[in-house]
């Protein structure tokens, strides 16, 4: 026995019993005996989350796989459109625009209605919608004597959503094997054996680095500045200036950029629930694989989605038309690229309060029923424009769908209150960059192209979807 009462082992070490340890051990044994299901519960929770994660992953993979398997070409997609959408398409025209001389041209869809000698109103839609959302406002303003233009911004509606780009790549292991296989097919199996005997390896030069070029379709990823250039080219091409610009939702940024560089062409600006930081359509929902496939893959799910974030009174058939335009021809990726291209550093307050903007009449139309926070946001926007008029409406974030009569009436009253524009009438003006493209087209083909191909619905117009003569 040691001095402190502990027992000694054979090596002479003292072992002192710890009363606290013994007490804790007895307590654990007692708890385990009184609650034998606690370990099983932990195991069941882990099993549940493991199965849940596996099921969600499997559903995501299935949805993504189906989305790739059910891809349609442009012609099939167009023929599957509802009569309402096809009617909207045939009422418009496609115009070629170009960002740079070394870049591929972009086709921009435009709807034009009303007398050309009336005040010209240009409608620019926000993220996720298109000129189709303005269809009733276009008709209403045209009946009131206004010359109305609605543009599908690049990546939206019937405008181009993808672009062919040339990319360079170096072949991987599989490509090298296929190259050897092609050589053996060309020169024979015995040539392959001879190479193997002579060189001791496959007939491939390991040290040779080969660079290949390929063409790939990629979603349009234009910046707000580039979209502003496209807007300017369309206005120049159609000889619209001076114009009354109507900016909806996220079109504020690209529209503001164009306005800043073309003040003499602008008669007034109308903002419809326009914000530089908060587009109504949540882009994140189109990025997450499972959510985007659920939303875009079902008419019912998309209708509920739109009612939550954009328009509370949109009919299901109208929501379906927007879903088809958003999903078709890689539109979802194009809209995501457009959303990511919004410039978070755009100085809206500085732009609105600048000296150059004091000369331009501004009118703000804002929802009073969407939410208290959104109404307050509208008042903040109005406070930045000291000369702006502020009018509320009973619609949602896409009021052109909810209350088109209210919106068209407000636009008409505002534009009519201003002095009439003085415009030099020109007959179908063709800007220099467009004329140059026509000249190049003439040199490369035996067909005769005339102004009707560019401004009308005749030959070449329906060819955009493979539906031209004999299609």
FIMAR-928722 format. One record per residue (C-alpha): x, y, z; residue number from 1; residue in three letters. Coordinates in Angstrom, 2 decimals. Example, Ala and Ser with C-alpha at 12.3 -4.5 7.8 and 13.67 -1.06 7.14 Angstrom:
BEGIN
PT:px:py:pz:i:aa
PT:12.30:-4.50:7.80:1:ALA
PT:13.67:-1.06:7.14:2:SER
***
This chain:
BEGIN
PT:px:py:pz:i:aa
PT:0.00:0.00:0.00:1:UNK
PT:1.28:3.47:-0.80:2:UNK
PT:1.19:6.44:1.54:3:UNK
PT:-2.03:7.80:-0.04:4:UNK
PT:-3.79:4.50:0.20:5:UNK
PT:-3.38:3.45:-3.42:6:UNK
PT:-2.46:-0.07:-4.51:7:UNK
PT:0.93:-0.89:-6.12:8:UNK
PT:1.34:-3.03:-9.19:9:UNK
PT:4.14:-5.47:-9.82:10:UNK
PT:6.45:-2.77:-11.30:11:UNK
PT:6.03:-0.65:-8.20:12:UNK
PT:3.90:2.07:-9.78:13:UNK
PT:1.19:3.64:-7.66:14:UNK
PT:-2.36:3.65:-9.02:15:UNK
PT:-4.64:6.13:-7.33:16:UNK
PT:-8.38:5.62:-7.98:17:UNK
PT:-10.15:8.75:-9.27:18:UNK
PT:-13.59:9.01:-7.64:19:UNK
PT:-14.81:11.51:-10.29:20:UNK
PT:-13.92:9.16:-13.15:21:UNK
PT:-15.71:6.28:-11.54:22:UNK
PT:-18.74:8.47:-10.92:23:UNK
PT:-18.84:9.67:-14.58:24:UNK
PT:-18.54:6.11:-15.83:25:UNK
PT:-21.41:4.98:-13.65:26:UNK
PT:-23.50:7.94:-14.89:27:UNK
PT:-22.81:7.08:-18.57:28:UNK
PT:-23.74:3.45:-17.97:29:UNK
PT:-26.92:4.59:-16.24:30:UNK
PT:-27.84:6.98:-19.11:31:UNK
PT:-27.21:4.30:-21.72:32:UNK
PT:-29.37:1.88:-19.80:33:UNK
PT:-32.18:4.42:-19.34:34:UNK
PT:-32.08:5.70:-22.98:35:UNK
PT:-31.08:2.83:-25.28:36:UNK
PT:-32.65:4.55:-28.38:37:UNK
PT:-30.36:7.64:-28.39:38:UNK
PT:-27.68:5.89:-30.46:39:UNK
PT:-30.27:4.51:-32.83:40:UNK
PT:-31.80:7.99:-33.28:41:UNK
PT:-28.43:9.47:-34.31:42:UNK
PT:-27.91:6.65:-36.78:43:UNK
PT:-31.41:7.17:-38.23:44:UNK
PT:-30.85:10.91:-38.69:45:UNK
PT:-27.58:10.27:-40.53:46:UNK
PT:-29.25:7.66:-42.73:47:UNK
PT:-32.13:10.02:-43.56:48:UNK
PT:-29.83:12.84:-44.70:49:UNK
PT:-27.66:10.42:-46.66:50:UNK
PT:-30.69:9.11:-48.57:51:UNK
PT:-32.13:12.60:-48.98:52:UNK
PT:-28.87:13.91:-50.49:53:UNK
PT:-28.66:10.91:-52.81:54:UNK
PT:-32.27:11.34:-54.02:55:UNK
PT:-31.84:15.10:-54.65:56:UNK
PT:-28.60:14.46:-56.54:57:UNK
PT:-30.27:11.75:-58.64:58:UNK
PT:-33.26:13.98:-59.48:59:UNK
PT:-30.88:16.81:-60.46:60:UNK
PT:-28.88:14.53:-62.75:61:UNK
PT:-32.08:13.21:-64.38:62:UNK
PT:-33.45:16.71:-65.00:63:UNK
PT:-30.17:17.92:-66.48:64:UNK
PT:-29.86:14.84:-68.67:65:UNK
PT:-33.41:15.26:-69.96:66:UNK
PT:-32.78:18.94:-70.71:67:UNK
PT:-29.86:17.94:-72.93:68:UNK
PT:-31.76:15.12:-74.62:69:UNK
PT:-34.78:17.28:-75.47:70:UNK
PT:-32.95:20.07:-77.27:71:UNK
PT:-34.70:21.41:-80.37:72:UNK
PT:-33.33:23.12:-83.42:73:UNK
PT:-34.51:26.65:-84.19:74:UNK
PT:-37.01:25.59:-86.84:75:UNK
PT:-38.67:22.98:-84.60:76:UNK
PT:-38.73:25.44:-81.73:77:UNK
PT:-40.44:28.10:-83.84:78:UNK
PT:-43.03:25.68:-85.22:79:UNK
PT:-43.88:24.62:-81.65:80:UNK
PT:-44.72:28.18:-80.57:81:UNK
PT:-48.26:29.16:-79.64:82:UNK
PT:-50.27:31.16:-82.21:83:UNK
PT:-49.95:34.24:-80.01:84:UNK
PT:-46.14:34.09:-80.02:85:UNK
PT:-45.96:33.35:-83.74:86:UNK
PT:-48.24:36.30:-84.41:87:UNK
PT:-45.98:38.52:-82.33:88:UNK
PT:-42.96:37.33:-84.30:89:UNK
PT:-44.53:37.93:-87.68:90:UNK
PT:-45.49:41.47:-86.63:91:UNK
PT:-41.84:42.41:-86.17:92:UNK
PT:-38.54:42.38:-88.00:93:UNK
PT:-34.94:41.28:-87.49:94:UNK
PT:-32.20:43.88:-87.69:95:UNK
PT:-28.48:43.17:-87.85:96:UNK
PT:-26.26:44.95:-85.35:97:UNK
PT:-22.57:44.62:-84.63:98:UNK
PT:-20.40:45.40:-81.61:99:UNK
PT:-17.07:45.49:-83.44:100:UNK
PT:-15.82:45.11:-87.00:101:UNK
PT:-14.03:41.87:-86.10:102:UNK
PT:-17.03:40.31:-84.33:103:UNK
PT:-19.99:38.35:-85.61:104:UNK
PT:-23.13:40.37:-86.27:105:UNK
PT:-26.16:39.96:-83.97:106:UNK
PT:-29.78:39.79:-85.08:107:UNK
PT:-32.06:41.97:-82.97:108:UNK
PT:-35.84:41.55:-83.06:109:UNK
PT:-37.92:44.73:-83.21:110:UNK
PT:-41.68:45.36:-83.24:111:UNK
PT:-42.82:48.65:-84.80:112:UNK
PT:-46.36:50.03:-84.87:113:UNK
PT:-48.16:53.34:-85.27:114:UNK
PT:-47.75:56.30:-87.64:115:UNK
PT:-44.16:57.35:-88.34:116:UNK
PT:-45.05:61.01:-88.00:117:UNK
PT:-46.19:60.50:-84.40:118:UNK
PT:-44.06:60.91:-81.29:119:UNK
PT:-41.64:57.95:-81.19:120:UNK
PT:-41.69:55.84:-78.02:121:UNK
PT:-38.97:53.17:-77.57:122:UNK
PT:-39.82:50.40:-75.08:123:UNK
PT:-36.94:48.48:-73.45:124:UNK
PT:-37.79:45.44:-71.31:125:UNK
PT:-36.12:44.13:-68.18:126:UNK
PT:-34.36:40.87:-67.41:127:UNK
PT:-36.29:37.69:-68.20:128:UNK
PT:-39.03:39.22:-70.35:129:UNK
PT:-39.12:40.60:-73.90:130:UNK
PT:-41.00:42.83:-76.32:131:UNK
PT:-43.84:40.30:-76.05:132:UNK
PT:-44.60:41.65:-72.57:133:UNK
PT:-45.33:45.07:-74.15:134:UNK
PT:-47.69:43.72:-76.86:135:UNK
PT:-50.83:45.36:-75.44:136:UNK
PT:-49.07:48.64:-74.68:137:UNK
PT:-47.71:48.72:-78.24:138:UNK
PT:-51.21:48.33:-79.68:139:UNK
PT:-52.70:50.87:-77.25:140:UNK
PT:-50.10:53.58:-77.88:141:UNK
PT:-50.26:53.02:-81.65:142:UNK
PT:-54.04:53.59:-81.57:143:UNK
PT:-53.40:56.86:-79.72:144:UNK
PT:-51.21:58.05:-82.61:145:UNK
PT:-47.75:57.26:-81.25:146:UNK
PT:-44.96:55.61:-83.23:147:UNK
PT:-43.99:52.68:-80.98:148:UNK
PT:-40.84:50.54:-81.07:149:UNK
PT:-40.23:47.58:-78.76:150:UNK
PT:-36.82:45.91:-78.87:151:UNK
PT:-35.86:42.41:-77.78:152:UNK
PT:-32.51:43.11:-76.15:153:UNK
PT:-29.72:40.66:-77.14:154:UNK
PT:-30.18:37.33:-75.35:155:UNK
PT:-33.94:37.77:-74.98:156:UNK
PT:-37.13:37.00:-76.90:157:UNK
PT:-36.53:36.46:-80.62:158:UNK
PT:-33.16:38.22:-80.73:159:UNK
PT:-29.97:36.18:-80.97:160:UNK
PT:-29.13:34.38:-77.75:161:UNK
PT:-25.93:32.64:-78.79:162:UNK
PT:-22.91:33.49:-80.88:163:UNK
PT:-20.34:31.38:-82.74:164:UNK
PT:-16.86:31.80:-81.31:165:UNK
PT:-13.59:30.27:-82.43:166:UNK
PT:-11.66:28.51:-79.69:167:UNK
PT:-8.22:26.92:-79.62:168:UNK
PT:-7.49:23.66:-77.81:169:UNK
PT:-4.76:21.06:-77.51:170:UNK
PT:-5.79:17.41:-77.89:171:UNK
PT:-5.97:15.24:-74.79:172:UNK
PT:-5.10:11.56:-74.39:173:UNK
PT:-8.29:10.38:-76.07:174:UNK
PT:-7.69:12.69:-79.05:175:UNK
PT:-4.15:11.35:-79.41:176:UNK
PT:-5.39:7.75:-79.40:177:UNK
PT:-7.99:8.62:-82.04:178:UNK
PT:-5.31:10.29:-84.17:179:UNK
PT:-3.19:7.13:-84.05:180:UNK
PT:-6.27:5.07:-84.92:181:UNK
PT:-7.01:7.31:-87.93:182:UNK
PT:-3.41:6.92:-89.16:183:UNK
PT:-3.60:3.14:-88.87:184:UNK
PT:-6.92:3.17:-90.74:185:UNK
PT:-5.33:5.27:-93.47:186:UNK
PT:-1.98:3.44:-93.80:187:UNK
PT:-2.88:-0.07:-92.69:188:UNK
PT:-2.36:-2.30:-89.67:189:UNK
PT:1.08:-3.50:-90.80:190:UNK
PT:2.31:0.10:-90.90:191:UNK
PT:1.35:0.34:-87.26:192:UNK
PT:3.33:-2.81:-86.42:193:UNK
PT:6.36:-1.50:-88.36:194:UNK
PT:6.23:1.76:-86.39:195:UNK
PT:5.98:-0.14:-83.13:196:UNK
PT:9.03:-2.30:-84.01:197:UNK
PT:11.13:0.60:-85.32:198:UNK
PT:10.39:3.17:-82.62:199:UNK
PT:9.40:0.94:-79.74:200:UNK
PT:6.20:2.92:-79.21:201:UNK
PT:3.01:4.20:-80.77:202:UNK
PT:3.33:6.16:-84.02:203:UNK
PT:2.81:9.54:-82.34:204:UNK
PT:5.29:12.38:-81.90:205:UNK
PT:5.17:13.03:-78.14:206:UNK
PT:7.07:16.31:-78.22:207:UNK
PT:4.90:17.85:-80.90:208:UNK
PT:2.35:20.28:-79.50:209:UNK
PT:-0.60:20.69:-81.80:210:UNK
PT:-3.20:23.42:-81.46:211:UNK
PT:-6.60:22.94:-83.05:212:UNK
PT:-9.35:25.46:-83.68:213:UNK
PT:-13.05:24.80:-83.38:214:UNK
PT:-16.28:26.80:-83.56:215:UNK
PT:-18.62:26.68:-80.57:216:UNK
PT:-21.97:28.22:-79.81:217:UNK
PT:-21.79:30.23:-76.61:218:UNK
PT:-24.49:32.29:-74.88:219:UNK
PT:-24.27:36.02:-75.51:220:UNK
PT:-22.49:37.72:-72.66:221:UNK
PT:-22.71:41.39:-73.55:222:UNK
PT:-21.92:44.12:-71.07:223:UNK
PT:-24.36:46.95:-70.40:224:UNK
PT:-22.16:49.22:-72.52:225:UNK
PT:-22.39:46.80:-75.47:226:UNK
PT:-26.16:46.49:-75.10:227:UNK
PT:-26.29:50.29:-75.13:228:UNK
PT:-24.41:50.24:-78.44:229:UNK
PT:-26.95:47.78:-79.86:230:UNK
PT:-29.84:50.04:-78.79:231:UNK
PT:-28.16:52.96:-80.52:232:UNK
PT:-27.66:51.01:-83.75:233:UNK
PT:-31.33:50.00:-83.86:234:UNK
PT:-32.47:53.60:-83.30:235:UNK
PT:-30.05:54.84:-85.98:236:UNK
PT:-31.04:52.12:-88.41:237:UNK
PT:-34.75:52.88:-88.21:238:UNK
PT:-34.26:56.66:-88.16:239:UNK
PT:-36.23:57.04:-84.94:240:UNK
PT:-34.58:60.00:-83.23:241:UNK
PT:-35.57:61.99:-81.31:242:UNK
PT:-37.19:59.38:-79.05:243:UNK
PT:-39.05:59.03:-75.78:244:UNK
PT:-37.26:56.19:-73.98:245:UNK
PT:-39.17:53.84:-71.66:246:UNK
PT:-36.92:51.74:-69.39:247:UNK
PT:-38.36:48.79:-67.52:248:UNK
PT:-36.66:46.98:-64.64:249:UNK
PT:-32.97:46.16:-65.35:250:UNK
PT:-33.02:47.96:-68.74:251:UNK
PT:-32.26:51.07:-66.67:252:UNK
PT:-28.50:50.49:-66.82:253:UNK
PT:-27.97:49.88:-70.55:254:UNK
PT:-30.60:52.51:-71.40:255:UNK
PT:-28.93:55.08:-69.16:256:UNK
PT:-25.57:54.39:-70.78:257:UNK
PT:-27.02:55.01:-74.26:258:UNK
PT:-28.86:58.15:-73.09:259:UNK
PT:-25.64:59.58:-71.61:260:UNK
PT:-23.92:59.46:-74.98:261:UNK
PT:-26.90:60.60:-77.06:262:UNK
PT:-28.60:63.40:-75.13:263:UNK
PT:-29.63:65.26:-78.29:264:UNK
PT:-31.58:62.20:-79.48:265:UNK
PT:-33.63:61.86:-76.28:266:UNK
PT:-36.88:63.77:-75.70:267:UNK
PT:-37.86:62.16:-72.39:268:UNK
PT:-37.28:59.17:-70.11:269:UNK
PT:-39.93:57.04:-68.41:270:UNK
PT:-38.86:54.55:-65.74:271:UNK
PT:-41.20:51.62:-65.04:272:UNK
PT:-40.25:49.96:-61.74:273:UNK
PT:-36.64:50.34:-62.87:274:UNK
PT:-33.77:49.56:-60.52:275:UNK
PT:-30.07:49.16:-61.17:276:UNK
PT:-29.56:46.75:-58.26:277:UNK
PT:-32.74:44.65:-57.92:278:UNK
PT:-34.10:43.03:-61.12:279:UNK
PT:-37.46:41.42:-60.48:280:UNK
PT:-36.43:38.01:-61.86:281:UNK
PT:-34.06:36.30:-59.37:282:UNK
PT:-31.07:35.17:-61.43:283:UNK
PT:-29.92:32.75:-58.74:284:UNK
PT:-32.98:30.58:-59.41:285:UNK
PT:-31.81:30.09:-63.01:286:UNK
PT:-28.32:29.08:-61.88:287:UNK
PT:-29.06:26.28:-59.38:288:UNK
PT:-29.54:23.08:-61.46:289:UNK
PT:-32.45:21.49:-59.59:290:UNK
PT:-34.41:24.74:-59.14:291:UNK
PT:-33.95:25.94:-62.72:292:UNK
PT:-35.01:22.58:-64.17:293:UNK
PT:-38.11:22.52:-61.97:294:UNK
PT:-39.03:26.14:-62.80:295:UNK
PT:-38.38:26.01:-66.55:296:UNK
PT:-39.51:22.43:-67.00:297:UNK
PT:-43.10:22.91:-65.84:298:UNK
PT:-45.74:25.43:-66.95:299:UNK
PT:-47.37:25.35:-63.52:300:UNK
PT:-44.09:25.80:-61.63:301:UNK
PT:-43.03:28.69:-63.87:302:UNK
PT:-46.42:30.40:-63.52:303:UNK
PT:-46.11:30.21:-59.72:304:UNK
PT:-42.52:31.43:-59.92:305:UNK
PT:-43.48:34.50:-62.00:306:UNK
PT:-46.39:35.31:-59.71:307:UNK
PT:-44.03:35.32:-56.73:308:UNK
PT:-41.44:37.68:-58.18:309:UNK
PT:-42.81:39.55:-61.22:310:UNK
PT:-46.58:39.62:-61.81:311:UNK
PT:-49.33:38.46:-59.47:312:UNK
PT:-52.13:38.48:-62.04:313:UNK
PT:-50.43:36.95:-65.08:314:UNK
PT:-52.53:34.30:-66.81:315:UNK
PT:-51.06:30.84:-67.08:316:UNK
PT:-51.07:30.90:-70.90:317:UNK
PT:-49.12:34.17:-70.89:318:UNK
PT:-46.66:32.80:-68.33:319:UNK
PT:-46.20:29.78:-70.60:320:UNK
PT:-45.30:32.09:-73.51:321:UNK
PT:-42.65:33.78:-71.36:322:UNK
PT:-41.34:30.37:-70.25:323:UNK
PT:-40.98:29.20:-73.87:324:UNK
PT:-39.10:32.37:-74.83:325:UNK
PT:-36.87:32.15:-71.76:326:UNK
PT:-36.06:28.47:-72.17:327:UNK
PT:-35.82:28.15:-75.96:328:UNK
PT:-32.63:28.56:-78.00:329:UNK
PT:-30.42:28.54:-74.89:330:UNK
PT:-32.26:31.57:-73.54:331:UNK
PT:-31.78:30.62:-69.90:332:UNK
PT:-27.99:30.79:-70.13:333:UNK
PT:-28.18:34.03:-72.12:334:UNK
PT:-30.35:35.66:-69.43:335:UNK
PT:-27.97:34.48:-66.70:336:UNK
PT:-25.06:35.98:-68.66:337:UNK
PT:-27.03:39.23:-69.03:338:UNK
PT:-27.74:39.30:-65.30:339:UNK
PT:-24.10:38.69:-64.48:340:UNK
PT:-23.18:41.46:-66.93:341:UNK
PT:-25.07:44.09:-64.95:342:UNK
PT:-22.49:46.53:-63.62:343:UNK
PT:-22.76:46.74:-59.84:344:UNK
PT:-20.58:49.86:-59.93:345:UNK
PT:-23.01:51.77:-62.17:346:UNK
PT:-23.44:55.17:-60.55:347:UNK
PT:-27.20:55.62:-60.82:348:UNK
PT:-27.37:58.44:-58.29:349:UNK
PT:-24.54:60.34:-59.95:350:UNK
PT:-26.09:59.82:-63.39:351:UNK
PT:-29.58:60.88:-62.31:352:UNK
PT:-28.33:63.98:-60.50:353:UNK
PT:-25.87:65.08:-63.19:354:UNK
PT:-26.21:68.43:-64.96:355:UNK
PT:-26.82:66.75:-68.32:356:UNK
PT:-29.92:64.99:-66.98:357:UNK
PT:-31.54:68.22:-65.74:358:UNK
PT:-32.53:69.10:-69.30:359:UNK
PT:-34.40:65.82:-69.91:360:UNK
PT:-37.99:65.36:-68.65:361:UNK
PT:-38.26:62.23:-66.47:362:UNK
PT:-41.39:60.34:-65.47:363:UNK
PT:-41.45:57.48:-62.94:364:UNK
PT:-44.17:54.81:-62.85:365:UNK
PT:-43.99:52.62:-59.75:366:UNK
PT:-46.01:49.85:-58.11:367:UNK
PT:-47.83:50.89:-54.95:368:UNK
PT:-49.13:47.42:-54.07:369:UNK
PT:-46.14:45.10:-54.50:370:UNK
PT:-44.60:45.65:-51.08:371:UNK
PT:-43.93:48.47:-48.63:372:UNK
PT:-40.19:48.13:-49.24:373:UNK
PT:-40.61:48.37:-53.02:374:UNK
PT:-42.82:51.45:-52.74:375:UNK
PT:-40.16:53.08:-50.58:376:UNK
PT:-37.55:52.14:-53.17:377:UNK
PT:-39.59:54.00:-55.79:378:UNK
PT:-39.69:57.14:-53.67:379:UNK
PT:-35.91:56.92:-53.25:380:UNK
PT:-35.48:56.69:-57.03:381:UNK
PT:-37.80:59.68:-57.53:382:UNK
PT:-35.90:61.76:-54.98:383:UNK
PT:-32.73:61.46:-57.07:384:UNK
PT:-34.46:63.18:-60.03:385:UNK
PT:-35.42:66.65:-58.82:386:UNK
PT:-37.47:67.30:-61.97:387:UNK
PT:-39.17:63.88:-62.17:388:UNK
PT:-42.88:63.22:-61.91:389:UNK
PT:-43.85:60.25:-59.74:390:UNK
PT:-47.00:58.20:-60.47:391:UNK
PT:-47.98:54.92:-58.85:392:UNK
PT:-49.86:52.04:-60.48:393:UNK
PT:-51.75:49.00:-59.17:394:UNK
PT:-49.65:46.37:-60.99:395:UNK
PT:-46.62:44.36:-60.01:396:UNK
PT:-42.97:44.41:-61.09:397:UNK
PT:-44.03:43.59:-64.68:398:UNK
PT:-46.93:46.07:-64.83:399:UNK
PT:-47.08:45.92:-68.64:400:UNK
PT:-48.64:42.49:-68.08:401:UNK
PT:-50.77:43.35:-65.04:402:UNK
PT:-52.17:46.78:-65.91:403:UNK
PT:-51.29:47.62:-69.55:404:UNK
PT:-54.07:50.23:-69.81:405:UNK
PT:-52.76:52.12:-66.77:406:UNK
PT:-49.21:52.10:-68.10:407:UNK
PT:-50.07:53.10:-71.68:408:UNK
PT:-52.34:55.89:-70.41:409:UNK
PT:-49.60:57.23:-68.12:410:UNK
PT:-47.01:57.15:-70.93:411:UNK
PT:-49.39:58.82:-73.38:412:UNK
PT:-50.33:61.60:-70.92:413:UNK
PT:-46.68:62.31:-70.10:414:UNK
PT:-45.43:62.35:-73.72:415:UNK
PT:-48.41:64.43:-74.87:416:UNK
PT:-47.68:67.04:-72.19:417:UNK
PT:-44.28:67.80:-73.78:418:UNK
PT:-43.64:70.03:-76.81:419:UNK
PT:-43.81:68.13:-80.08:420:UNK
PT:-40.57:66.74:-81.44:421:UNK
PT:-39.00:68.18:-84.57:422:UNK
PT:-37.81:65.36:-86.77:423:UNK
PT:-36.17:65.34:-90.17:424:UNK
PT:-38.06:62.61:-92.01:425:UNK
PT:-35.88:60.15:-93.88:426:UNK
PT:-36.91:57.19:-95.97:427:UNK
PT:-35.51:54.01:-94.45:428:UNK
PT:-32.03:55.30:-93.54:429:UNK
PT:-29.24:52.75:-93.54:430:UNK
PT:-26.24:53.50:-91.30:431:UNK
PT:-22.74:53.13:-92.68:432:UNK
PT:-21.91:49.94:-90.74:433:UNK
PT:-25.11:48.30:-92.03:434:UNK
PT:-24.47:49.46:-95.59:435:UNK
PT:-20.98:47.95:-95.37:436:UNK
PT:-22.45:44.58:-94.35:437:UNK
PT:-24.84:44.75:-97.31:438:UNK
PT:-21.94:45.42:-99.68:439:UNK
PT:-19.99:42.48:-98.28:440:UNK
PT:-23.05:40.25:-98.64:441:UNK
PT:-23.45:41.29:-102.27:442:UNK
PT:-19.82:40.45:-103.01:443:UNK
PT:-20.13:36.99:-101.46:444:UNK
PT:-23.39:35.86:-103.11:445:UNK
PT:-25.25:36.01:-106.41:446:UNK
PT:-28.52:37.03:-104.78:447:UNK
PT:-29.88:40.54:-105.09:448:UNK
PT:-30.59:42.09:-101.66:449:UNK
PT:-32.74:45.17:-101.38:450:UNK
PT:-34.09:47.36:-98.57:451:UNK
PT:-37.17:45.18:-98.14:452:UNK
PT:-35.04:42.30:-96.89:453:UNK
PT:-33.88:44.46:-94.02:454:UNK
PT:-36.98:46.36:-93.03:455:UNK
PT:-39.83:44.08:-94.03:456:UNK
PT:-41.15:40.57:-93.76:457:UNK
PT:-40.17:39.40:-97.23:458:UNK
PT:-37.37:37.10:-98.38:459:UNK
PT:-34.67:36.61:-95.81:460:UNK
PT:-36.81:37.49:-92.79:461:UNK
PT:-38.35:34.10:-92.05:462:UNK
PT:-35.08:32.44:-93.02:463:UNK
PT:-33.85:33.29:-89.53:464:UNK
PT:-35.60:30.13:-88.34:465:UNK
PT:-35.24:28.10:-91.51:466:UNK
PT:-38.72:29.06:-92.65:467:UNK
PT:-37.95:30.93:-95.85:468:UNK
PT:-39.21:30.12:-99.31:469:UNK
PT:-39.46:26.43:-99.76:470:UNK
PT:-38.76:25.84:-96.05:471:UNK
***
